[in-house]
Amino acid sequence: MILTEIADRIRSTIEAMGFELIRVKISGGRVKTLQVMVERGDGSLSVEDCAEVSRALSAYMDVEDPVPGEYILEVSSPGVDRPLVKREDYERFAGHMAKIKLSTPLEGRKRFVGTLLGVEGDTVALTLKEEAGAVGQTTHHLPVALIEEAKLVLTDALIERHLKGSKAHSHEMKAGS
């Protein structure tokens, strides 16, 4: 798959610059957008960081030209309601709400929204509030291999976590300046 090839080829450049590659995605119609999502190890990313990564990747893209046709390169942060793409993401954000879409139905459904409990073997554990007036909660074990798309849900708790991380990073920057 072209996205895997692009990710494999740009990962070392991004990591050498001190960033982590989160996701590579192509979207759009006639003119495509190649979105490269990155962040620093502490979860931060500035506008200057995006520009730096974009300049480095543009040089690679000009030489290798991995995307057929015309496209726009977009370097961005995963944001507060970030996608969950690695097993570690499900552990790191355990306790937070997530939306998960499966490639094939499980228990008659493809979409699940609930609180992440982490990874158990080859499954992601997610606690759902029961629907239609039922009492209690249900834990579902969603096979990692069937997860097509997953992302965090923007909640007050997630915003608070993000703000705490941003404050800690800004204090480190001031101390190191």
N, C-alpha and C positions, 0 to 999 in steps of 0.2 A: 504494500500500500504506500502511496506517495507520502502521506503524512508521517508514517513511521520512518521512512527514509530521510525525510527532511529533518525530523527530530533527531535521529541518530547522527546526522552530519553536523548539525549546529550545536548540539549539546556540549561538546568539548569547548567550543569557543565561548559559549555562555558561562560555563562553569569556570573557565580560566579567568573570566572577568569578575568572578565572585557572586554570580547569580545562579539560581536554580531554574531549570526549564519546567514549567508547570504543564503547558499544553500547546500543541500546534493544531490549528483548525483552518480550513478553507471554507469560505462562504461567498455568497453573491451569485450573480448571473453572468452577463457578458464580461464585465470587469470583476474579477474575483478579489477578495480580500484574504490575504494570508495573515492570520492572527497568531502572534507568538506571545504567549503569556509567561512572564518571568517574575521572580521576586528574589530578594536577598534571603539568606538563611534565617534571619530574624522576622521575616514576613514583610519587611518594608520595601518600598520602591518609590523613587522620586521621579519627577519629570525629566531631570537631567540623566538619571539612570536609563530611562526609556530611550532618550535620544542617543546615549552612548551605545546601547545594545543595537539600536536601529542602524546606526552608522556602521558598526562592525558586521551586522548581518547583510546590509545592503551590498557591501563589497563582495561577500560570498555569493549572494543571489545574482549579482551582475555576471560573475564568472561561471557559476554552475547552472543558473537558470532552471531550477528544479520544478517550476510550475509552468505548465504549458499556457501560452497566451499571455494576455495582459493581466496584471494584478497589482494590488496595492499592499505594501508591507505595513502591518500595524503591530507595534510592540506595546504591550499593556500589562498592568497589574491584574492579578486574579480578582481583586476587590474583596469587600467584606463578605459578600454572599458567593464566595468562590466555588469553582467546580471541584469536585472530589474525584481525583483521577488515579491515585495510588492507594494501595492498602493502608499505608501509613496515615493518609488523610483521614480515614475512617476512625483510626485510633486517636489521632491528634485532636479531632473535633468531637469526640465522644461527649455526650451530654447536650449537644446542640441539635436543633431541628434540621432535617434534610429532606429534599425531594429526590426520589430515586425512580428512574424509568428503566424497565427491563426490556430486553430485546424480544423475549417471548413471555407470554403470560405465566404467572405462578399463582395458584389458588384462584384462577379466574380473573386476574388483574395484572396490568403492566406497571401501574403507577402507585407509588407508596410515599406517604409523607408521615414523618414521625421523628422521634428522638433517637439519635445514633447511640448505640451501646458499644460499638467497636467491632472488631473482626473476631470471629470464632471459626477456626479452621478455614474452610473455603467459602464462608458466608459472612455477610455483613448483618449484624443484629440491629434491628430497628423496632422500637416500641411505638405502636400506633394507639391513639385514643380511639376507642370503639365508636362506630358510626351508628346512626339511626336510634339513638337513645339507649344503647346497650351500656351496661355498667362495667367499669374496669378498663384495663388496657390489654392489648395483645402484642406479643413479641413475634416478629417474623424474622426468619433467617433467609436472606436473599443471596443466592449464589453469586459470587464475585464475577464468574464467567458470563452471567446473564445481564450484568449491569451495562446498559447502553449509555446512560447519562445520569450523573448525580451532582447535586449542588446543595450548598447550605441555604437555609431559609433565613432571610433577614429578620432577626428578632432583637429585642432590647438586650438580651444576654450576649448575643454575638457582637452587637455594636459596642457594648461595654468591654468585652474581651479585646476587640480591635483597638479601642481607644487606649486601654491600658498598655497594649503593645506599642502603640504609636508614641505614648508618653515616655515609655522606657527607652525607645530608640532615640527620641529627641534629647533625652538626658545624656545618653551615651555620646551622641554627636557633639553636644556642648562640652562635655568633659574631654573629649578627644580633640577638639578644635584648637 
